[in-house]
Amino acid sequence: MARTAEGTPGAPHILIVGGGYVGMYTALRLQKKLKRELRRGEVKVTVVDPNTYMTYQPFLPEAAAGNISPRHVVVPLRRVLPKCTVRKARVTELNHDEGWAIVQPLAGPPERISYDYLVMAAGAVPRLLPIPGLAENGISLKTVGEAIHLRNHVLEQLEIAESTNDEEMRRKALTFVFVGGGFAGVEAVAELEDMTRDATKYMRKVTPQDLRFILVEATDRILPEVGPDMGRWTAEQLRGRGIAVKMNTLLKSAVGGQIELSDGSAFQAGTLVWNAGVKASPVVRQGDLPVDEKGRVKGTEYLTVEGLVRAFTAGDNAAIPDLTQDGEFCPPNAQHAVRQAKLLGDNIVRSLRGKTLKPYVHGNLGTVAGLGLHKGVANPLGFKLKGWPAWFFHRTYHGAMVPTFNRKIRVVADWTLALFLKRETVSLATVEQPRADFELAALDDARAKAKIAEAATETKAAKPAA
């Protein structure tokens, strides 16, 4: 007999941990394939995630650079999953053998949820290294919140340089270090360099020549996914824009904003962006699921969890065999996650109906990367594209892939307006401390009251006795 969310006999309950690519697309697939069952209450789907939206991560660099509104790179889960229950919560414990999970909601005590089918789709988090000062001074670019903060922070550094005559402070503010030469790191440094160059047009003291962008990569090439030739071309393009590309170089320390690299160089930097890889979300280790040496859930070609029944997984938190590459695993990218999710949803339906599961097989369609406005690199289906054609293909591909018609229209509208209107380069750093002025006003009121009370006391003391 099936276990419901309340633990009583009833309809099968499918618990999806994570609302990212795999979580959202799996739920969408289940809504489509189990439309009648969901309407009749014969099956239940619950999605648990700390955020009630899915982030289209390929657009985060453009959101940070102001090409796209941050609101348009996220998809509200409750709007696109009306037949599912969406819980804003974190999974803190999981016991698949007994079929339950402990979730911590936004407010209130933890709750226990029983389930029949599990989908582990918690995704990935930044892979940090024990580098002094990194945790205190670095920032990644995996969430929309980080994109908004990074944009405001970078523009605020320009304001600092514009408003001071201290040369040491100016050099620090105008030095931007990006660690990681993969897609995330290269797109981030390229887009933000493009934005800051635009911003200096409206400044009197800061010029493009004052900007110092540094890309640090531990290996001997950047963008390995596009091949060595295209990687070298990208490095040359970045250097031509004044971006220092340091390969075979490691970040050794970042204490107090003092950057120390393995090549012996040391300097102050006001911005440190860390995009040197990801690791499986720690949520996958909060239970009894089997994990490999990298902390990923051990998966099979059927997108099931190795050795378990009614447990499925895919995406960045899973080690899924790549049947097109003998002995390899599917890389953690959106291309695989979206396609895995659709098959995962289909395989759950097949399992519910007692049918044979199908294996996941998908060949690489190529990769694309944006390098700022009208600049890019791509190798779709083996064809090498550079510059404007690659940038156009990048936007065409991602414009088609961003989920929901609503978001497609909004993103295209952002791009279209950018053809006729200048980019906004205003820092809204105060939104991160919205109560600052309120607290200052309260402090001023307290000081004023103290002065009035002090004056009254002095007057009373000076008044002659009757």
Disulfide bonds with the S-S distance in Angstrom:
none
